[in-house]
Amino acid sequence: MKWNEDAEKELEKIPFFVRKMAKKAIEEMAKKEGKDVVDMEIYRKAKEKYLGITEKKEDTINIAVVRCNIVSETCPGVGCLKAFNDKRVHFERYKGKKIELIGFFTCGGCSGRRVHRLIETLKNYDLHVVHLASCMLFEGDYPKCPFKELIKKDIENQGIEVVEGTHH
Ligand code: SF4
């Protein structure tokens, strides 16, 4: 099946390991709709159907939280999520604005090995800001993350704003 230029560009943004599968599913959807070319209309419909992602919301700030892999063994993330939902502490800056949490993941272990890859993926979903969870920042039951600056710089180098902290 043929793809128009815009739809093809969007396809390229899908992570390579699922791209083939996604392409097949989108083409099947196009066939069902009686089309012989995949255009942006079909592409958007497929995105909505398979990923639950609707049209880009220009006024929404898309946020992801990166948390410590070690701390996640004992912390389900309630503090971060509640602060996000209530726009408190480090999420207070979004009061009066529309926000969406589009990613909540651990760093993958020292030295934050999977952060770069996951930020790359989230950029396809219009990621705007990454919060480094409070567990990465304070000395307490766990030591402060020794790789925090490295992780922060890497995210910023990908063009994404970083905010230090979530609920503390
Ligand atoms: S890199 Fe930092 S945030 Fe990640 S597991 Fe190690 S100490 Fe925790």
Backbone and ligand atoms as CSV (ligand in chain L), in Angstrom:
chain,resi,resn,atom,element,x,y,z
A,1,MET,N,N,0.833,-1.199,0.000
A,1,MET,CA,C,0.000,0.000,0.000
A,1,MET,C,C,0.875,1.260,0.000
A,2,LYS,N,N,0.394,2.294,-0.697
A,2,LYS,CA,C,1.159,3.551,-0.744
A,2,LYS,C,C,0.905,4.389,0.515
A,3,TRP,N,N,1.884,5.202,0.837
A,3,TRP,CA,C,1.768,6.141,1.961
A,3,TRP,C,C,2.036,7.533,1.432
A,4,ASN,N,N,1.263,8.510,1.866
A,4,ASN,CA,C,1.622,9.868,1.454
A,4,ASN,C,C,2.769,10.377,2.320
A,5,GLU,N,N,3.387,11.457,1.872
A,5,GLU,CA,C,4.626,11.919,2.499
A,5,GLU,C,C,4.487,12.214,4.000
A,6,ASP,N,N,3.404,12.920,4.367
A,6,ASP,CA,C,3.219,13.290,5.781
A,6,ASP,C,C,3.049,12.061,6.667
A,7,ALA,N,N,2.219,11.122,6.184
A,7,ALA,CA,C,1.974,9.916,6.978
A,7,ALA,C,C,3.264,9.105,7.113
A,8,GLU,N,N,4.042,9.078,6.050
A,8,GLU,CA,C,5.309,8.335,6.068
A,8,GLU,C,C,6.278,8.939,7.102
A,9,LYS,N,N,6.290,10.268,7.158
A,9,LYS,CA,C,7.161,10.941,8.136
A,9,LYS,C,C,6.747,10.573,9.560
A,10,GLU,N,N,5.428,10.524,9.787
A,10,GLU,CA,C,4.936,10.156,11.118
A,10,GLU,C,C,5.313,8.718,11.457
A,11,LEU,N,N,5.217,7.854,10.446
A,11,LEU,CA,C,5.570,6.443,10.665
A,11,LEU,C,C,7.022,6.306,11.134
A,12,GLU,N,N,7.891,7.141,10.562
A,12,GLU,CA,C,9.316,7.104,10.924
A,12,GLU,C,C,9.541,7.427,12.400
A,13,LYS,N,N,8.590,8.133,13.007
A,13,LYS,CA,C,8.760,8.520,14.412
A,13,LYS,C,C,8.424,7.374,15.376
A,14,ILE,N,N,7.761,6.354,14.867
A,14,ILE,CA,C,7.403,5.220,15.731
A,14,ILE,C,C,8.672,4.418,16.016
A,15,PRO,N,N,8.908,4.033,17.277
A,15,PRO,CA,C,10.118,3.261,17.586
A,15,PRO,C,C,10.279,2.057,16.647
A,16,PHE,N,N,11.506,1.851,16.173
A,16,PHE,CA,C,11.753,0.869,15.114
A,16,PHE,C,C,11.257,-0.541,15.443
A,17,PHE,N,N,11.300,-0.898,16.768
A,17,PHE,CA,C,10.957,-2.278,17.129
A,17,PHE,C,C,9.456,-2.568,17.049
A,18,VAL,N,N,8.634,-1.537,16.934
A,18,VAL,CA,C,7.184,-1.782,16.777
A,18,VAL,C,C,6.664,-1.197,15.457
A,19,ARG,N,N,7.587,-0.599,14.680
A,19,ARG,CA,C,7.151,0.117,13.475
A,19,ARG,C,C,6.476,-0.805,12.445
A,20,LYS,N,N,7.059,-1.988,12.271
A,20,LYS,CA,C,6.533,-2.919,11.266
A,20,LYS,C,C,5.094,-3.338,11.632
A,21,MET,N,N,4.936,-3.629,12.910
A,21,MET,CA,C,3.624,-4.056,13.402
A,21,MET,C,C,2.604,-2.913,13.258
A,22,ALA,N,N,3.047,-1.704,13.606
A,22,ALA,CA,C,2.163,-0.540,13.519
A,22,ALA,C,C,1.774,-0.291,12.058
A,23,LYS,N,N,2.761,-0.424,11.151
A,23,LYS,CA,C,2.512,-0.179,9.717
A,23,LYS,C,C,1.423,-1.125,9.206
A,24,LYS,N,N,1.558,-2.388,9.601
A,24,LYS,CA,C,0.595,-3.404,9.158
A,24,LYS,C,C,-0.816,-3.053,9.666
A,25,ALA,N,N,-0.899,-2.697,10.942
A,25,ALA,CA,C,-2.205,-2.385,11.536
A,25,ALA,C,C,-2.834,-1.165,10.860
A,26,ILE,N,N,-2.008,-0.170,10.543
A,26,ILE,CA,C,-2.530,1.056,9.914
A,26,ILE,C,C,-3.015,0.748,8.491
A,27,GLU,N,N,-2.242,-0.072,7.785
A,27,GLU,CA,C,-2.636,-0.421,6.411
A,27,GLU,C,C,-3.939,-1.223,6.398
A,28,GLU,N,N,-4.093,-2.094,7.397
A,28,GLU,CA,C,-5.336,-2.863,7.470
A,28,GLU,C,C,-6.530,-1.944,7.718
A,29,MET,N,N,-6.289,-0.946,8.557
A,29,MET,CA,C,-7.358,0.011,8.834
A,29,MET,C,C,-7.717,0.781,7.554
A,30,ALA,N,N,-6.711,1.168,6.799
A,30,ALA,CA,C,-6.939,1.900,5.540
A,30,ALA,C,C,-7.752,1.040,4.571
A,31,LYS,N,N,-7.372,-0.246,4.457
A,31,LYS,CA,C,-8.088,-1.169,3.556
A,31,LYS,C,C,-9.560,-1.253,3.936
A,32,LYS,N,N,-9.791,-1.415,5.233
A,32,LYS,CA,C,-11.175,-1.519,5.732
A,32,LYS,C,C,-11.984,-0.287,5.377
A,33,GLU,N,N,-11.316,0.841,5.289
A,33,GLU,CA,C,-12.015,2.092,4.965
A,33,GLU,C,C,-12.047,2.340,3.461
A,34,GLY,N,N,-11.599,1.344,2.698
A,34,GLY,CA,C,-11.651,1.428,1.236
A,34,GLY,C,C,-10.611,2.362,0.627
A,35,LYS,N,N,-9.510,2.592,1.335
A,35,LYS,CA,C,-8.474,3.492,0.806
A,35,LYS,C,C,-7.287,2.685,0.296
A,36,ASP,N,N,-6.634,3.212,-0.731
A,36,ASP,CA,C,-5.427,2.528,-1.184
A,36,ASP,C,C,-4.162,3.343,-0.892
A,37,VAL,N,N,-4.350,4.475,-0.193
A,37,VAL,CA,C,-3.203,5.280,0.245
A,37,VAL,C,C,-3.396,5.614,1.721
A,38,VAL,N,N,-2.320,5.461,2.503
A,38,VAL,CA,C,-2.403,5.875,3.906
A,38,VAL,C,C,-2.112,7.372,3.973
A,39,ASP,N,N,-3.100,8.127,4.429
A,39,ASP,CA,C,-2.891,9.566,4.581
A,39,ASP,C,C,-2.978,9.932,6.064
A,40,MET,N,N,-2.892,11.217,6.376
A,40,MET,CA,C,-2.876,11.638,7.769
A,40,MET,C,C,-4.189,11.339,8.494
A,41,GLU,N,N,-5.283,11.312,7.721
A,41,GLU,CA,C,-6.575,11.025,8.348
A,41,GLU,C,C,-6.570,9.603,8.919
A,42,ILE,N,N,-6.131,8.662,8.095
A,42,ILE,CA,C,-6.054,7.272,8.554
A,42,ILE,C,C,-5.027,7.139,9.674
A,43,TYR,N,N,-3.908,7.828,9.491
A,43,TYR,CA,C,-2.844,7.738,10.492
A,43,TYR,C,C,-3.356,8.195,11.861
A,44,ARG,N,N,-4.063,9.315,11.878
A,44,ARG,CA,C,-4.582,9.842,13.155
A,44,ARG,C,C,-5.615,8.901,13.770
A,45,LYS,N,N,-6.454,8.335,12.910
A,45,LYS,CA,C,-7.478,7.401,13.405
A,45,LYS,C,C,-6.810,6.199,14.068
A,46,ALA,N,N,-5.761,5.704,13.415
A,46,ALA,CA,C,-5.056,4.536,13.953
A,46,ALA,C,C,-4.400,4.877,15.281
A,47,LYS,N,N,-3.808,6.058,15.351
A,47,LYS,CA,C,-3.142,6.498,16.578
A,47,LYS,C,C,-4.152,6.556,17.725
A,48,GLU,N,N,-5.327,7.058,17.387
A,48,GLU,CA,C,-6.362,7.174,18.402
A,48,GLU,C,C,-6.858,5.793,18.830
A,49,LYS,N,N,-7.032,4.912,17.848
A,49,LYS,CA,C,-7.560,3.579,18.151
A,49,LYS,C,C,-6.563,2.742,18.956
A,50,TYR,N,N,-5.321,2.710,18.506
A,50,TYR,CA,C,-4.355,1.805,19.137
A,50,TYR,C,C,-3.624,2.402,20.322
A,51,LEU,N,N,-3.452,3.703,20.322
A,51,LEU,CA,C,-2.697,4.304,21.431
A,51,LEU,C,C,-3.550,5.207,22.308
A,52,GLY,N,N,-4.795,5.430,21.904
A,52,GLY,CA,C,-5.664,6.308,22.683
A,52,GLY,C,C,-5.209,7.752,22.615
A,53,ILE,N,N,-4.413,8.081,21.574
A,53,ILE,CA,C,-3.908,9.453,21.463
A,53,ILE,C,C,-4.742,10.216,20.449
A,54,THR,N,N,-5.364,11.264,20.912
A,54,THR,CA,C,-6.186,12.085,20.033
A,54,THR,C,C,-5.363,13.243,19.484
A,55,GLU,N,N,-5.992,14.114,18.787
A,55,GLU,CA,C,-5.308,15.269,18.188
A,55,GLU,C,C,-4.460,16.031,19.197
A,56,LYS,N,N,-3.383,16.568,18.727
A,56,LYS,CA,C,-2.493,17.347,19.569
A,56,LYS,C,C,-3.262,18.474,20.263
A,57,LYS,N,N,-3.104,18.544,21.596
A,57,LYS,CA,C,-3.793,19.605,22.320
A,57,LYS,C,C,-2.778,20.703,22.568
A,58,GLU,N,N,-2.889,21.761,21.787
A,58,GLU,CA,C,-1.887,22.830,21.799
A,58,GLU,C,C,-1.678,23.452,23.174
A,59,ASP,N,N,-2.781,23.546,23.958
A,59,ASP,CA,C,-2.649,24.248,25.228
A,59,ASP,C,C,-2.361,23.329,26.408
A,60,THR,N,N,-2.076,22.076,26.147
A,60,THR,CA,C,-1.801,21.132,27.238
A,60,THR,C,C,-0.296,20.937,27.397
A,61,ILE,N,N,0.151,20.957,28.652
A,61,ILE,CA,C,1.572,20.720,28.925
A,61,ILE,C,C,1.746,19.236,29.249
A,62,ASN,N,N,2.519,18.563,28.442
A,62,ASN,CA,C,2.741,17.124,28.636
A,62,ASN,C,C,3.970,16.889,29.512
A,63,ILE,N,N,3.737,16.115,30.545
A,63,ILE,CA,C,4.768,15.936,31.581
A,63,ILE,C,C,5.112,14.463,31.771
A,64,ALA,N,N,6.386,14.221,32.063
A,64,ALA,CA,C,6.814,12.870,32.453
A,64,ALA,C,C,7.583,12.979,33.763
A,65,VAL,N,N,7.510,11.921,34.547
A,65,VAL,CA,C,8.265,11.875,35.806
A,65,VAL,C,C,9.253,10.713,35.722
A,66,VAL,N,N,10.517,11.025,36.031
A,66,VAL,CA,C,11.540,9.974,36.111
A,66,VAL,C,C,11.817,9.739,37.583
A,67,ARG,N,N,11.799,8.486,38.003
A,67,ARG,CA,C,12.031,8.177,39.416
A,67,ARG,C,C,13.173,7.194,39.605
A,68,CYS,N,N,13.627,7.121,40.841
A,68,CYS,CA,C,14.777,6.263,41.157
A,68,CYS,C,C,14.366,4.787,41.131
A,69,ASN,N,N,15.140,4.017,40.414
A,69,ASN,CA,C,14.857,2.587,40.300
A,69,ASN,C,C,14.987,1.878,41.652
A,70,ILE,N,N,15.961,2.295,42.432
A,70,ILE,CA,C,16.192,1.646,43.732
A,70,ILE,C,C,15.012,1.942,44.670
A,71,VAL,N,N,14.632,3.204,44.732
A,71,VAL,CA,C,13.533,3.598,45.629
A,71,VAL,C,C,12.208,2.963,45.189
A,72,SER,N,N,12.062,2.732,43.899
A,72,SER,CA,C,10.791,2.178,43.398
A,72,SER,C,C,10.514,0.779,43.947
A,73,GLU,N,N,11.552,0.139,44.491
A,73,GLU,CA,C,11.358,-1.185,45.111
A,73,GLU,C,C,10.400,-1.088,46.293
A,74,THR,N,N,10.409,0.072,46.950
A,74,THR,CA,C,9.571,0.209,48.146
A,74,THR,C,C,8.524,1.314,48.010
A,75,CYS,N,N,8.597,2.085,46.918
A,75,CYS,CA,C,7.664,3.204,46.763
A,75,CYS,C,C,6.808,3.029,45.515
A,76,PRO,N,N,5.482,2.970,45.701
A,76,PRO,CA,C,4.610,2.824,44.521
A,76,PRO,C,C,4.403,4.131,43.749
A,77,GLY,N,N,4.914,5.229,44.271
A,77,GLY,CA,C,4.812,6.499,43.531
A,77,GLY,C,C,3.626,7.362,43.910
A,78,VAL,N,N,2.963,7.000,45.002
A,78,VAL,CA,C,1.751,7.722,45.402
A,78,VAL,C,C,2.014,9.218,45.598
A,79,GLY,N,N,3.109,9.541,46.308
A,79,GLY,CA,C,3.417,10.946,46.597
A,79,GLY,C,C,3.542,11.767,45.324
A,80,CYS,N,N,4.290,11.258,44.350
A,80,CYS,CA,C,4.469,11.966,43.064
A,80,CYS,C,C,3.125,12.151,42.366
A,81,LEU,N,N,2.352,11.067,42.304
A,81,LEU,CA,C,1.098,11.116,41.551
A,81,LEU,C,C,0.061,12.022,42.207
A,82,LYS,N,N,0.006,11.976,43.529
A,82,LYS,CA,C,-0.948,12.838,44.231
A,82,LYS,C,C,-0.566,14.322,44.059
A,83,ALA,N,N,0.723,14.596,44.161
A,83,ALA,CA,C,1.168,15.987,43.982
A,83,ALA,C,C,0.829,16.462,42.564
A,84,PHE,N,N,0.998,15.580,41.590
A,84,PHE,CA,C,0.649,15.930,40.205
A,84,PHE,C,C,-0.850,16.206,40.092
A,85,ASN,N,N,-1.652,15.269,40.611
A,85,ASN,CA,C,-3.110,15.410,40.494
A,85,ASN,C,C,-3.629,16.679,41.166
A,86,ASP,N,N,-3.024,17.029,42.298
A,86,ASP,CA,C,-3.487,18.204,43.064
A,86,ASP,C,C,-2.724,19.478,42.702
A,87,LYS,N,N,-1.789,19.374,41.774
A,87,LYS,CA,C,-0.919,20.506,41.394
A,87,LYS,C,C,-0.292,21.150,42.636
A,88,ARG,N,N,0.352,20.321,43.400
A,88,ARG,CA,C,1.009,20.811,44.615
A,88,ARG,C,C,2.527,20.750,44.486
A,89,VAL,N,N,3.189,21.425,45.399
A,89,VAL,CA,C,4.649,21.464,45.532
A,89,VAL,C,C,5.295,21.790,44.170
A,90,HIS,N,N,6.018,20.878,43.577
A,90,HIS,CA,C,6.709,21.223,42.323
A,90,HIS,C,C,5.781,21.241,41.101
A,91,PHE,N,N,4.519,20.864,41.315
A,91,PHE,CA,C,3.555,20.951,40.212
A,91,PHE,C,C,2.660,22.185,40.359
A,92,GLU,N,N,2.916,22.941,41.400
A,92,GLU,CA,C,2.116,24.137,41.650
A,92,GLU,C,C,2.280,25.145,40.505
A,93,ARG,N,N,3.432,25.133,39.869
A,93,ARG,CA,C,3.707,26.051,38.763
A,93,ARG,C,C,2.711,25.908,37.597
A,94,TYR,N,N,1.937,24.794,37.603
A,94,TYR,CA,C,0.982,24.575,36.511
A,94,TYR,C,C,-0.440,24.996,36.879
A,95,LYS,N,N,-0.595,25.627,38.026
A,95,LYS,CA,C,-1.949,26.049,38.452
A,95,LYS,C,C,-2.582,26.906,37.354
A,96,GLY,N,N,-3.832,26.568,37.021
A,96,GLY,CA,C,-4.542,27.325,35.987
A,96,GLY,C,C,-4.190,26.864,34.569
A,97,LYS,N,N,-3.315,25.858,34.468
A,97,LYS,CA,C,-2.942,25.345,33.134
A,97,LYS,C,C,-3.380,23.889,32.996
A,98,LYS,N,N,-3.527,23.457,31.745
A,98,LYS,CA,C,-3.906,22.063,31.517
A,98,LYS,C,C,-2.640,21.216,31.453
A,99,ILE,N,N,-2.625,20.150,32.249
A,99,ILE,CA,C,-1.452,19.274,32.213
A,99,ILE,C,C,-1.877,17.819,32.024
A,100,GLU,N,N,-0.978,17.052,31.444
A,100,GLU,CA,C,-1.211,15.620,31.298
A,100,GLU,C,C,0.064,14.880,31.644
A,101,LEU,N,N,-0.107,13.793,32.387
A,101,LEU,CA,C,1.051,12.959,32.702
A,101,LEU,C,C,1.152,11.898,31.614
A,102,ILE,N,N,2.186,11.983,30.793
A,102,ILE,CA,C,2.260,11.034,29.673
A,102,ILE,C,C,3.346,9.974,29.886
A,103,GLY,N,N,4.085,10.092,30.992
A,103,GLY,CA,C,5.099,9.073,31.278
A,103,GLY,C,C,5.456,9.096,32.750
A,104,PHE,N,N,5.636,7.897,33.338
A,104,PHE,CA,C,6.002,7.783,34.751
A,104,PHE,C,C,6.859,6.532,34.834
A,105,PHE,N,N,8.157,6.722,34.902
A,105,PHE,CA,C,9.017,5.539,34.785
A,105,PHE,C,C,10.282,5.658,35.630
A,106,THR,N,N,10.881,4.518,35.918
A,106,THR,CA,C,12.127,4.528,36.685
A,106,THR,C,C,13.294,4.714,35.719
A,107,CYS,N,N,14.407,5.142,36.307
A,107,CYS,CA,C,15.592,5.423,35.488
A,107,CYS,C,C,16.197,4.145,34.897
A,108,GLY,N,N,15.808,2.993,35.440
A,108,GLY,CA,C,16.355,1.732,34.932
A,108,GLY,C,C,17.572,1.265,35.711
A,109,GLY,N,N,17.922,1.959,36.768
A,109,GLY,CA,C,19.103,1.585,37.568
A,109,GLY,C,C,20.281,2.473,37.232
A,110,CYS,N,N,21.253,2.525,38.148
A,110,CYS,CA,C,22.424,3.388,37.967
A,110,CYS,C,C,23.159,3.001,36.681
A,111,SER,N,N,23.513,3.878,35.859
A,111,SER,CA,C,23.449,5.311,36.011
A,111,SER,C,C,22.322,5.988,35.204
A,112,GLY,N,N,21.161,5.423,35.327
A,112,GLY,CA,C,20.002,5.987,34.619
A,112,GLY,C,C,19.958,5.545,33.168
A,113,ARG,N,N,20.283,4.272,32.955
A,113,ARG,CA,C,20.513,3.774,31.592
A,113,ARG,C,C,19.336,3.902,30.608
A,114,ARG,N,N,18.101,3.885,31.119
A,114,ARG,CA,C,17.034,3.912,30.111
A,114,ARG,C,C,16.366,5.270,29.917
A,115,VAL,N,N,16.835,6.264,30.655
A,115,VAL,CA,C,16.182,7.573,30.570
A,115,VAL,C,C,16.264,8.133,29.142
A,116,HIS,N,N,17.447,8.122,28.564
A,116,HIS,CA,C,17.632,8.720,27.234
A,116,HIS,C,C,16.643,8.118,26.220
A,117,ARG,N,N,16.588,6.789,26.222
A,117,ARG,CA,C,15.746,6.077,25.249
A,117,ARG,C,C,14.263,6.418,25.441
A,118,LEU,N,N,13.822,6.453,26.707
A,118,LEU,CA,C,12.403,6.711,26.950
A,118,LEU,C,C,12.026,8.159,26.649
A,119,ILE,N,N,12.947,9.071,26.885
A,119,ILE,CA,C,12.664,10.473,26.542
A,119,ILE,C,C,12.543,10.588,25.019
A,120,GLU,N,N,13.427,9.906,24.311
A,120,GLU,CA,C,13.364,9.884,22.836
A,120,GLU,C,C,11.968,9.473,22.383
A,121,THR,N,N,11.450,8.408,22.989
A,121,THR,CA,C,10.122,7.903,22.621
A,121,THR,C,C,9.039,8.916,22.980
A,122,LEU,N,N,9.133,9.496,24.175
A,122,LEU,CA,C,8.096,10.436,24.613
A,122,LEU,C,C,8.078,11.716,23.785
A,123,LYS,N,N,9.193,12.043,23.172
A,123,LYS,CA,C,9.223,13.234,22.307
A,123,LYS,C,C,8.255,13.073,21.129
A,124,ASN,N,N,7.991,11.840,20.759
A,124,ASN,CA,C,7.010,11.594,19.691
A,124,ASN,C,C,5.592,11.911,20.142
A,125,TYR,N,N,5.426,12.065,21.449
A,125,TYR,CA,C,4.103,12.364,21.984
A,125,TYR,C,C,4.061,13.768,22.585
A,126,ASP,N,N,4.915,14.633,22.039
A,126,ASP,CA,C,4.945,16.050,22.435
A,126,ASP,C,C,5.262,16.272,23.913
A,127,LEU,N,N,6.244,15.584,24.381
A,127,LEU,CA,C,6.693,15.795,25.758
A,127,LEU,C,C,7.232,17.219,25.905
A,128,HIS,N,N,6.824,17.905,26.986
A,128,HIS,CA,C,7.307,19.270,27.224
A,128,HIS,C,C,8.264,19.366,28.413
A,129,VAL,N,N,7.873,18.733,29.527
A,129,VAL,CA,C,8.655,18.891,30.760
A,129,VAL,C,C,8.875,17.536,31.430
A,130,VAL,N,N,10.078,17.356,31.970
A,130,VAL,CA,C,10.359,16.156,32.770
A,130,VAL,C,C,10.630,16.594,34.204
A,131,HIS,N,N,9.961,15.954,35.143
A,131,HIS,CA,C,10.253,16.179,36.557
A,131,HIS,C,C,11.124,15.039,37.060
A,132,LEU,N,N,12.206,15.394,37.729
A,132,LEU,CA,C,12.998,14.378,38.412
A,132,LEU,C,C,12.331,14.180,39.769
A,133,ALA,N,N,11.918,12.959,40.063
A,133,ALA,CA,C,11.167,12.699,41.300
A,133,ALA,C,C,11.992,13.069,42.523
A,134,SER,N,N,11.274,13.454,43.554
A,134,SER,CA,C,11.941,13.890,44.784
A,134,SER,C,C,12.882,12.824,45.351
A,135,CYS,N,N,12.569,11.549,45.085
A,135,CYS,CA,C,13.429,10.472,45.618
A,135,CYS,C,C,14.848,10.550,45.058
A,136,MET,N,N,15.032,11.235,43.952
A,136,MET,CA,C,16.376,11.355,43.364
A,136,MET,C,C,17.173,12.479,44.023
A,137,LEU,N,N,16.469,13.314,44.797
A,137,LEU,CA,C,17.087,14.567,45.229
A,137,LEU,C,C,17.502,14.645,46.688
A,138,PHE,N,N,16.805,13.936,47.546
A,138,PHE,CA,C,17.118,14.171,48.970
A,138,PHE,C,C,17.861,13.030,49.630
A,139,GLU,N,N,18.586,13.388,50.657
A,139,GLU,CA,C,19.281,12.399,51.484
A,139,GLU,C,C,18.286,11.957,52.544
A,140,GLY,N,N,18.078,10.682,52.709
A,140,GLY,CA,C,17.162,10.187,53.730
A,140,GLY,C,C,17.468,8.722,53.937
A,141,ASP,N,N,16.422,7.909,53.746
A,141,ASP,CA,C,16.649,6.465,53.843
A,141,ASP,C,C,17.557,5.986,52.724
A,142,TYR,N,N,17.560,6.763,51.628
A,142,TYR,CA,C,18.405,6.428,50.480
A,142,TYR,C,C,19.329,7.604,50.205
A,143,PRO,N,N,20.500,7.339,49.647
A,143,PRO,CA,C,21.379,8.482,49.333
A,143,PRO,C,C,20.859,9.231,48.115
A,144,LYS,N,N,21.233,10.493,48.025
A,144,LYS,CA,C,20.870,11.319,46.864
A,144,LYS,C,C,21.452,10.672,45.597
A,145,CYS,N,N,20.749,10.794,44.496
A,145,CYS,CA,C,21.232,10.168,43.252
A,145,CYS,C,C,22.568,10.788,42.815
A,146,PRO,N,N,23.622,9.997,42.701
A,146,PRO,CA,C,24.915,10.554,42.293
A,146,PRO,C,C,24.971,10.886,40.792
A,147,PHE,N,N,23.969,10.434,40.060
A,147,PHE,CA,C,23.968,10.651,38.604
A,147,PHE,C,C,22.951,11.702,38.175
A,148,LYS,N,N,22.382,12.389,39.166
A,148,LYS,CA,C,21.295,13.326,38.873
A,148,LYS,C,C,21.678,14.379,37.822
A,149,GLU,N,N,22.836,14.991,37.990
A,149,GLU,CA,C,23.247,16.044,37.054
A,149,GLU,C,C,23.432,15.497,35.642
A,150,LEU,N,N,23.986,14.300,35.578
A,150,LEU,CA,C,24.216,13.636,34.285
A,150,LEU,C,C,22.880,13.378,33.571
A,151,ILE,N,N,21.936,12.845,34.349
A,151,ILE,CA,C,20.611,12.521,33.804
A,151,ILE,C,C,19.913,13.808,33.359
A,152,LYS,N,N,20.015,14.829,34.198
A,152,LYS,CA,C,19.364,16.108,33.888
A,152,LYS,C,C,19.923,16.699,32.584
A,153,LYS,N,N,21.233,16.725,32.492
A,153,LYS,CA,C,21.884,17.302,31.307
A,153,LYS,C,C,21.489,16.548,30.039
A,154,ASP,N,N,21.430,15.248,30.163
A,154,ASP,CA,C,21.078,14.437,28.990
A,154,ASP,C,C,19.664,14.766,28.499
A,155,ILE,N,N,18.750,14.933,29.439
A,155,ILE,CA,C,17.358,15.260,29.058
A,155,ILE,C,C,17.321,16.655,28.428
A,156,GLU,N,N,18.013,17.591,29.044
A,156,GLU,CA,C,18.032,18.962,28.504
A,156,GLU,C,C,18.663,18.997,27.120
A,157,ASN,N,N,19.678,18.188,26.928
A,157,ASN,CA,C,20.316,18.135,25.599
A,157,ASN,C,C,19.375,17.594,24.526
A,158,GLN,N,N,18.330,16.929,24.975
A,158,GLN,CA,C,17.317,16.451,24.014
A,158,GLN,C,C,16.237,17.511,23.801
A,159,GLY,N,N,16.449,18.683,24.361
A,159,GLY,CA,C,15.536,19.804,24.128
A,159,GLY,C,C,14.331,19.829,25.046
A,160,ILE,N,N,14.414,19.129,26.166
A,160,ILE,CA,C,13.264,19.059,27.078
A,160,ILE,C,C,13.603,19.756,28.397
A,161,GLU,N,N,12.653,20.558,28.873
A,161,GLU,CA,C,12.856,21.256,30.150
A,161,GLU,C,C,12.838,20.251,31.313
A,162,VAL,N,N,13.695,20.497,32.281
A,162,VAL,CA,C,13.739,19.609,33.455
A,162,VAL,C,C,13.411,20.412,34.708
A,163,VAL,N,N,12.544,19.854,35.541
A,163,VAL,CA,C,12.239,20.451,36.838
A,163,VAL,C,C,12.692,19.456,37.901
A,164,GLU,N,N,13.416,19.954,38.884
A,164,GLU,CA,C,13.883,19.063,39.941
A,164,GLU,C,C,12.832,18.971,41.034
A,165,GLY,N,N,12.280,17.800,41.228
A,165,GLY,CA,C,11.365,17.566,42.328
A,165,GLY,C,C,9.930,17.297,41.899
A,166,THR,N,N,9.244,16.602,42.802
A,166,THR,CA,C,7.823,16.312,42.588
A,166,THR,C,C,7.030,16.698,43.849
A,167,HIS,N,N,7.111,15.877,44.894
A,167,HIS,CA,C,6.257,16.111,46.068
A,167,HIS,C,C,6.994,16.571,47.321
A,168,HIS,N,N,8.299,16.785,47.256
A,168,HIS,CA,C,9.026,17.284,48.441
A,168,HIS,C,C,9.667,18.604,48.108
L,1,SF4,S1,S,20.822,6.497,38.778
L,1,SF4,FE1,FE,20.077,7.660,40.516
L,1,SF4,S2,S,17.873,7.573,40.285
L,1,SF4,FE2,FE,18.709,5.887,39.090
L,1,SF4,S3,S,18.801,4.078,40.465
L,1,SF4,FE3,FE,20.778,5.123,40.585
L,1,SF4,S4,S,20.532,6.450,42.362
L,1,SF4,FE4,FE,18.461,5.906,41.724
